[in-house]
Amino acid sequence: MKIVRLVTLLGLLLNSYAINAQPGDPGGGGNPTPITGIEILLGGGALLGIKKILARFKSDKK
């Protein structure tokens, strides 16, 4: 049981070191990416799904 705790502790410590070792922000900024057609289709599909769920909920309630 002590070995499992030791390995877990070492794993957590090494992972936290690896997370802190990520490169920084490269800078830049620039222009934001425009919304493409796929995002519009995903948003429309989400709205249609919400509409259908609400309609089903209303009809079940009556």
N, C-alpha and C positions, 0 to 999 in steps of 0.2 A: 504494500500500500504506500510505503514511503517513496518507493521508486516512481510510482505513478504520479504522486504529487510533485516530486522533483522534476520529472520530465515535463509535466504540465507547466510548472513555474518557469523552467528554462525555455520552453516553447513560447510562452507569453512574453517573456523578456526579449527573446530574439525577434519575435514578430513586431514588438513595439519599436525596436531599433530599426528594423527594415522599413517600417512605416515612416519613421522620421527621416530616413535616408532618401526619400523621394526628391526628385529635382524640383526646384522652385518654379515660379511663374516665368515663362519665357518672355513676358512683356507683350508687346504688340497691341492688341485691342482691335483696331481697324473697324471695318464695317460689320454690323451684325448680319448673320445669314438670313436671307429672306425666307418667308414661308413658302414651301413648295406645294405642289398639288397633292402629294401623299398626306401631308398634314391636314389639308382641308378635307380630304376624304375621310381620314380618321376622326376628325372632329364631327363631321356630319354623321358618320356611322354611330358615334357615341351619343349624339343628340337623338337620333332616330331610335336607338336602343332604349334610352331613358324615356322617350315618349311612349314606346310600346309597353314598357314595364309599368309606367304610371297608368296607362289605359287599362291594362289587365288588372291592376290593383283596384281601380275604380269600379270595374265591372264585377269583380269578386266581392266587393264590399256591399253591393246592392242586394 
